[in-house]
């Protein structure tokens, strides 16, 4: 884990900055291809997913129930640049995915979404 992260600069220093895209590519631990960050937040050591960690360290508000996800300009899973991220509710994220066409025509993603919806339904 990346102990000792207290600022956005600490995150950037643990990344490779791609000069062409501006992506901050995380070089430390990842889970399922997504950065995992241990950092000091609200006075204690906490673990966050990559984009959420950089979003919070950039001082951007994140209301309860909101998530942080990539902007359309950046689909790199390891990118930690807060300027390449946006925040919204799960519904907003779903609408964004639909508009972007990122999952269109991907049978495994479609099947997973349907299975997830089915599991959440009440009988």
Secondary structure, 3 states (H helix, E strand, C coil): CCCCECCHHHHHHCEEECCCCCCEEECCCEECCEEEEEEEECCEEEEEEHHHHHHHHCCCCCCCCCEEEECCCCCCCCECCHHHEEEECHHHHHHHHHHHCCCCCCHHHHHHHHHHHHHHCCC
